[in-house]
């Protein structure tokens, strides 16, 4: 990874954070809780993948439609997040695969 890649990554992250801050307060709270949960559960492709920007896109569409955040995702934020990542390998899957000695099981 070059310095240019790091700088570009920081620019993208700052633009992402600015989009989150532009959301209404209730959306921001739910997004931050989702982000904490997803970083804890750990989908392998979370840092580089389209999941977090996709959530912001989804929330921006909800705001434009005049819907509340809980109308979009329901009352259980963790269950919504689990549905988003159900087909994605997590760090727990990779760890389980490494200790069991099996290959190919983390790809579900």
N, CA and C atoms as an extended XYZ file, in Angstrom:
324
Properties=species:S:1:pos:R:3:atomname:S:1:resname:S:1:resid:I:1 pbc="F F F"
N         0.860       -1.181        0.000 N   UNK     1
C         0.000        0.000        0.000 CA  UNK     1
C         0.901        1.236        0.000 C   UNK     1
N         0.684        2.078       -0.980 N   UNK     2
C         1.509        3.273       -1.107 CA  UNK     2
C         0.915        4.434       -0.303 C   UNK     2
N         1.681        5.466       -0.188 N   UNK     3
C         1.230        6.678        0.512 CA  UNK     3
C         0.005        7.253       -0.195 C   UNK     3
N         0.012        7.221       -1.524 N   UNK     4
C        -1.137        7.728       -2.288 CA  UNK     4
C        -2.400        6.954       -1.954 C   UNK     4
N        -2.284        5.643       -1.797 N   UNK     5
C        -3.447        4.826       -1.434 CA  UNK     5
C        -3.978        5.214       -0.058 C   UNK     5
N        -3.079        5.446        0.870 N   UNK     6
C        -3.478        5.842        2.223 CA  UNK     6
C        -4.175        7.190        2.196 C   UNK     6
N        -3.613        8.127        1.465 N   UNK     7
C        -4.208        9.469        1.369 CA  UNK     7
C        -5.581        9.395        0.716 C   UNK     7
N        -5.684        8.619       -0.356 N   UNK     8
C        -6.979        8.479       -1.043 CA  UNK     8
C        -8.007        7.813       -0.140 C   UNK     8
N        -7.575        6.816        0.619 N   UNK     9
C        -8.466        6.154        1.562 CA  UNK     9
C        -8.983        7.103        2.625 C   UNK     9
N        -8.099        7.964        3.116 N   UNK    10
C        -8.527        8.957        4.119 CA  UNK    10
C        -9.509        9.955        3.531 C   UNK    10
N        -9.282       10.361        2.299 N   UNK    11
C       -10.205       11.291        1.642 CA  UNK    11
C       -11.586       10.654        1.493 C   UNK    11
N       -11.594        9.388        1.083 N   UNK    12
C       -12.871        8.690        0.919 CA  UNK    12
C       -13.580        8.543        2.264 C   UNK    12
N       -12.831        8.201        3.306 N   UNK    13
C       -13.437        8.038        4.630 CA  UNK    13
C       -14.002        9.365        5.134 C   UNK    13
N       -13.273       10.454        4.936 N   UNK    14
C       -13.762       11.773        5.379 CA  UNK    14
C       -15.029       12.170        4.622 C   UNK    14
N       -15.073       11.868        3.343 N   UNK    15
C       -16.284       12.152        2.557 CA  UNK    15
C       -17.446       11.302        3.070 C   UNK    15
N       -17.165       10.054        3.426 N   UNK    16
C       -18.196        9.167        3.974 CA  UNK    16
C       -18.724        9.717        5.299 C   UNK    16
N       -17.816       10.135        6.180 N   UNK    17
C       -18.215       10.688        7.482 CA  UNK    17
C       -19.028       11.965        7.286 C   UNK    17
N       -18.674       12.773        6.317 N   UNK    18
C       -19.435       14.002        6.039 CA  UNK    18
C       -20.857       13.669        5.602 C   UNK    18
N       -21.015       12.608        4.822 N   UNK    19
C       -22.365       12.179        4.403 CA  UNK    19
C       -23.179       11.714        5.608 C   UNK    19
N       -22.533       11.004        6.524 N   UNK    20
C       -23.229       10.541        7.724 CA  UNK    20
C       -23.657       11.734        8.564 C   UNK    20
N       -22.785       12.720        8.704 N   UNK    21
C       -23.109       13.906        9.511 CA  UNK    21
C       -24.221       14.745        8.888 C   UNK    21
N       -24.446       14.595        7.599 N   UNK    22
C       -25.515       15.329        6.920 CA  UNK    22
C       -26.880       14.681        7.143 C   UNK    22
N       -26.908       13.464        7.670 N   UNK    23
C       -28.177       12.779        7.945 CA  UNK    23
C       -28.852       13.385        9.169 C   UNK    23
N       -30.175       13.215        9.296 N   UNK    24
C       -30.866       13.666       10.509 CA  UNK    24
C       -30.320       12.934       11.744 C   UNK    24
N       -30.482       13.523       12.919 N   UNK    25
C       -29.901       12.939       14.141 CA  UNK    25
C       -30.305       11.492       14.421 C   UNK    25
N       -31.575       11.134       14.201 N   UNK    26
C       -31.978        9.756       14.484 CA  UNK    26
C       -31.287        8.771       13.544 C   UNK    26
N       -31.082        9.152       12.298 N   UNK    27
C       -30.361        8.311       11.354 CA  UNK    27
C       -28.892        8.184       11.765 C   UNK    27
N       -28.307        9.287       12.225 N   UNK    28
C       -26.914        9.246       12.652 CA  UNK    28
C       -26.719        8.292       13.823 C   UNK    28
N       -27.625        8.338       14.773 N   UNK    29
C       -27.527        7.461       15.948 CA  UNK    29
C       -27.587        6.005       15.523 C   UNK    29
N       -28.556        5.670       14.687 N   UNK    30
C       -28.704        4.288       14.239 CA  UNK    30
C       -27.497        3.876       13.397 C   UNK    30
N       -27.017        4.755       12.532 N   UNK    31
C       -25.844        4.418       11.723 CA  UNK    31
C       -24.648        4.114       12.613 C   UNK    31
N       -24.423        4.943       13.612 N   UNK    32
C       -23.274        4.721       14.501 CA  UNK    32
C       -23.402        3.406       15.259 C   UNK    32
N       -24.609        3.052       15.669 N   UNK    33
C       -24.821        1.766       16.341 CA  UNK    33
C       -24.575        0.607       15.372 C   UNK    33
N       -25.023        0.770       14.142 N   UNK    34
C       -24.788       -0.264       13.125 CA  UNK    34
C       -23.291       -0.405       12.862 C   UNK    34
N       -22.615        0.715       12.764 N   UNK    35
C       -21.185        0.705       12.502 CA  UNK    35
C       -20.437        0.000       13.642 C   UNK    35
N       -20.791        0.314       14.891 N   UNK    36
C       -20.165       -0.351       16.038 CA  UNK    36
C       -20.395       -1.854       15.979 C   UNK    36
N       -21.628       -2.236       15.696 N   UNK    37
C       -21.971       -3.654       15.637 CA  UNK    37
C       -21.189       -4.353       14.524 C   UNK    37
N       -21.145       -3.729       13.361 N   UNK    38
C       -20.463       -4.347       12.228 CA  UNK    38
C       -18.955       -4.440       12.458 C   UNK    38
N       -18.366       -3.430       13.091 N   UNK    39
C       -16.938       -3.502       13.390 CA  UNK    39
C       -16.670       -4.585       14.435 C   UNK    39
N       -17.616       -4.802       15.326 N   UNK    40
C       -17.459       -5.839       16.349 CA  UNK    40
C       -17.604       -7.232       15.748 C   UNK    40
N       -18.611       -7.417       14.919 N   UNK    41
C       -18.868       -8.721       14.300 CA  UNK    41
C       -17.800       -9.015       13.257 C   UNK    41
N       -17.408       -7.993       12.524 N   UNK    42
C       -16.267       -8.086       11.653 CA  UNK    42
C       -16.393       -8.787       10.331 C   UNK    42
N       -17.273       -8.355        9.424 N   UNK    43
C       -17.186       -8.896        8.069 CA  UNK    43
C       -15.806       -8.581        7.499 C   UNK    43
N       -15.209       -9.535        6.855 N   UNK    44
C       -13.833       -9.404        6.390 CA  UNK    44
C       -13.670       -8.225        5.435 C   UNK    44
N       -14.650       -7.992        4.577 N   UNK    45
C       -14.515       -6.928        3.573 CA  UNK    45
C       -15.105       -5.587        4.021 C   UNK    45
N       -15.372       -5.406        5.303 N   UNK    46
C       -15.995       -4.169        5.777 CA  UNK    46
C       -15.174       -2.920        5.481 C   UNK    46
N       -13.868       -2.895        5.765 N   UNK    47
C       -13.115       -1.655        5.526 CA  UNK    47
C       -13.075       -1.232        4.056 C   UNK    47
N       -12.995       -2.193        3.148 N   UNK    48
C       -12.844       -1.856        1.732 CA  UNK    48
C       -14.111       -2.061        0.920 C   UNK    48
N       -15.098       -2.681        1.511 N   UNK    49
C       -16.287       -3.068        0.768 CA  UNK    49
C       -17.326       -1.967        0.660 C   UNK    49
N       -18.395       -2.283       -0.025 N   UNK    50
C       -19.451       -1.296       -0.279 CA  UNK    50
C       -20.531       -1.242        0.811 C   UNK    50
N       -20.368       -1.984        1.909 N   UNK    51
C       -21.441       -2.094        2.888 CA  UNK    51
C       -21.763       -0.765        3.568 C   UNK    51
N       -20.783       -0.107        4.159 N   UNK    52
C       -21.058        1.140        4.879 CA  UNK    52
C       -21.553        2.250        3.952 C   UNK    52
N       -20.910        2.470        2.792 N   UNK    53
C       -21.475        3.470        1.871 CA  UNK    53
C       -22.876        3.094        1.386 C   UNK    53
N       -23.132        1.799        1.230 N   UNK    54
C       -24.460        1.360        0.820 CA  UNK    54
C       -25.520        1.670        1.863 C   UNK    54
N       -25.148        1.537        3.140 N   UNK    55
C       -26.078        1.882        4.219 CA  UNK    55
C       -26.391        3.364        4.186 C   UNK    55
N       -25.374        4.190        3.959 N   UNK    56
C       -25.592        5.638        3.882 CA  UNK    56
C       -26.489        5.969        2.687 C   UNK    56
N       -26.264        5.320        1.554 N   UNK    57
C       -27.137        5.518        0.386 CA  UNK    57
C       -28.584        5.184        0.739 C   UNK    57
N       -28.758        4.040        1.380 N   UNK    58
C       -30.090        3.583        1.792 CA  UNK    58
C       -30.747        4.593        2.732 C   UNK    58
N       -29.973        5.090        3.684 N   UNK    59
C       -30.504        6.076        4.628 CA  UNK    59
C       -30.842        7.398        3.932 C   UNK    59
N       -30.013        7.824        2.995 N   UNK    60
C       -30.294        9.065        2.263 CA  UNK    60
C       -31.586        8.942        1.466 C   UNK    60
N       -31.823        7.767        0.891 N   UNK    61
C       -33.076        7.535        0.171 CA  UNK    61
C       -34.264        7.574        1.134 C   UNK    61
N       -34.088        7.022        2.329 N   UNK    62
C       -35.145        7.057        3.339 CA  UNK    62
C       -35.466        8.468        3.775 C   UNK    62
N       -34.441        9.282        3.946 N   UNK    63
C       -34.640       10.684        4.316 CA  UNK    63
C       -35.391       11.406        3.204 C   UNK    63
N       -34.981       11.164        1.958 N   UNK    64
C       -35.636       11.807        0.812 CA  UNK    64
C       -37.101       11.401        0.709 C   UNK    64
N       -37.413       10.169        1.117 N   UNK    65
C       -38.797        9.693        1.069 CA  UNK    65
C       -39.599       10.135        2.295 C   UNK    65
N       -38.926       10.764        3.247 N   UNK    66
C       -39.615       11.251        4.440 CA  UNK    66
C       -39.921       10.162        5.461 C   UNK    66
N       -39.176        9.083        5.438 N   UNK    67
C       -39.412        7.977        6.367 CA  UNK    67
C       -38.480        8.085        7.564 C   UNK    67
N       -38.948        7.583        8.691 N   UNK    68
C       -38.107        7.482        9.869 CA  UNK    68
C       -37.156        6.306        9.714 C   UNK    68
N       -36.060        6.355       10.433 N   UNK    69
C       -35.047        5.314       10.291 CA  UNK    69
C       -35.577        3.943       10.719 C   UNK    69
N       -36.413        3.897       11.742 N   UNK    70
C       -36.935        2.610       12.198 CA  UNK    70
C       -37.974        2.042       11.240 C   UNK    70
N       -38.578        2.907       10.429 N   UNK    71
C       -39.470        2.417        9.377 CA  UNK    71
C       -38.683        1.654        8.318 C   UNK    71
N       -37.438        2.064        8.119 N   UNK    72
C       -36.593        1.422        7.114 CA  UNK    72
C       -36.011        0.101        7.591 C   UNK    72
N       -35.507        0.096        8.826 N   UNK    73
C       -34.752       -1.084        9.265 CA  UNK    73
C       -35.466       -1.923       10.306 C   UNK    73
N       -36.510       -1.411       10.917 N   UNK    74
C       -37.200       -2.151       11.969 CA  UNK    74
C       -36.626       -1.809       13.339 C   UNK    74
N       -37.133       -2.477       14.356 N   UNK    75
C       -36.743       -2.164       15.731 CA  UNK    75
C       -35.440       -2.837       16.157 C   UNK    75
N       -35.047       -3.897       15.497 N   UNK    76
C       -33.871       -4.647       15.903 CA  UNK    76
C       -32.708       -4.356       14.958 C   UNK    76
N       -31.838       -3.456       15.386 N   UNK    77
C       -30.720       -3.040       14.545 CA  UNK    77
C       -29.768       -4.197       14.286 C   UNK    77
N       -29.493       -4.994       15.313 N   UNK    78
C       -28.568       -6.125       15.154 CA  UNK    78
C       -29.097       -7.141       14.150 C   UNK    78
N       -30.382       -7.423       14.199 N   UNK    79
C       -30.962       -8.371       13.248 CA  UNK    79
C       -30.859       -7.841       11.824 C   UNK    79
N       -31.079       -6.548       11.646 N   UNK    80
C       -30.942       -5.930       10.325 CA  UNK    80
C       -29.505       -6.079        9.824 C   UNK    80
N       -28.539       -5.809       10.710 N   UNK    81
C       -27.126       -5.940       10.338 CA  UNK    81
C       -26.779       -7.389       10.005 C   UNK    81
N       -27.298       -8.303       10.809 N   UNK    82
C       -27.038       -9.725       10.548 CA  UNK    82
C       -27.558      -10.137        9.182 C   UNK    82
N       -28.717       -9.612        8.803 N   UNK    83
C       -29.255       -9.918        7.474 CA  UNK    83
C       -28.367       -9.352        6.365 C   UNK    83
N       -27.774       -8.185        6.617 N   UNK    84
C       -26.898       -7.584        5.619 CA  UNK    84
C       -25.644       -8.415        5.376 C   UNK    84
N       -25.132       -9.031        6.423 N   UNK    85
C       -23.844       -9.722        6.306 CA  UNK    85
C       -23.966      -11.240        6.335 C   UNK    85
N       -25.178      -11.756        6.191 N   UNK    86
C       -25.375      -13.203        6.353 CA  UNK    86
C       -24.566      -14.036        5.367 C   UNK    86
N       -24.266      -13.526        4.203 N   UNK    87
C       -23.505      -14.292        3.213 CA  UNK    87
C       -22.041      -13.866        3.133 C   UNK    87
N       -21.630      -12.977        4.032 N   UNK    88
C       -20.252      -12.494        4.029 CA  UNK    88
C       -19.435      -13.225        5.087 C   UNK    88
N       -18.227      -13.632        4.737 N   UNK    89
C       -17.381      -14.258        5.758 CA  UNK    89
C       -16.957      -13.229        6.799 C   UNK    89
N       -16.988      -13.623        8.054 N   UNK    90
C       -16.579      -12.736        9.142 CA  UNK    90
C       -15.231      -13.199        9.679 C   UNK    90
N       -14.625      -12.350       10.510 N   UNK    91
C       -13.366      -12.740       11.118 CA  UNK    91
C       -13.555      -13.960       12.015 C   UNK    91
N       -14.725      -14.101       12.623 N   UNK    92
C       -15.017      -15.287       13.434 CA  UNK    92
C       -15.013      -16.541       12.560 C   UNK    92
N       -15.575      -16.435       11.352 N   UNK    93
C       -15.552      -17.568       10.424 CA  UNK    93
C       -14.118      -17.943       10.045 C   UNK    93
N       -13.315      -16.932        9.759 N   UNK    94
C       -11.925      -17.180        9.378 CA  UNK    94
C       -11.178      -17.829       10.539 C   UNK    94
N       -11.430      -17.349       11.746 N   UNK    95
C       -10.777      -17.920       12.925 CA  UNK    95
C       -11.199      -19.375       13.127 C   UNK    95
N       -12.496      -19.621       13.025 N   UNK    96
C       -12.987      -20.989       13.176 CA  UNK    96
C       -12.363      -21.907       12.141 C   UNK    96
N       -12.238      -21.408       10.936 N   UNK    97
C       -11.620      -22.202        9.872 CA  UNK    97
C       -10.158      -22.491       10.186 C   UNK    97
N        -9.464      -21.491       10.736 N   UNK    98
C        -8.036      -21.680       11.015 CA  UNK    98
C        -7.801      -22.680       12.142 C   UNK    98
N        -8.681      -22.710       13.143 N   UNK    99
C        -8.455      -23.644       14.243 CA  UNK    99
C        -8.980      -25.038       13.936 C   UNK    99
N        -9.932      -25.122       13.024 N   UNK   100
C       -10.455      -26.439       12.682 CA  UNK   100
C        -9.643      -27.129       11.596 C   UNK   100
N        -8.838      -26.334       10.891 N   UNK   101
C        -8.020      -26.900        9.840 CA  UNK   101
C        -8.751      -27.162        8.544 C   UNK   101
N       -10.007      -26.766        8.464 N   UNK   102
C       -10.786      -26.968        7.242 CA  UNK   102
C       -10.603      -25.758        6.345 C   UNK   102
N       -10.601      -25.980        5.064 N   UNK   103
C       -10.498      -24.864        4.133 CA  UNK   103
C       -11.808      -24.725        3.371 C   UNK   103
N       -12.147      -23.479        3.076 N   UNK   104
C       -13.337      -23.231        2.270 CA  UNK   104
C       -14.621      -23.106        3.054 C   UNK   104
N       -14.597      -23.248        4.369 N   UNK   105
C       -15.853      -23.166        5.128 CA  UNK   105
C       -16.229      -21.739        5.449 C   UNK   105
N       -15.279      -20.806        5.427 N   UNK   106
C       -15.603      -19.427        5.748 CA  UNK   106
C       -16.353      -18.742        4.627 C   UNK   106
N       -16.364      -19.292        3.454 N   UNK   107
C       -17.027      -18.666        2.316 CA  UNK   107
C       -18.528      -18.950        2.296 C   UNK   107
N       -19.033      -19.701        3.208 N   UNK   108
C       -20.470      -20.042        3.320 CA  UNK   108
C       -21.104      -20.264        1.994 C   UNK   108
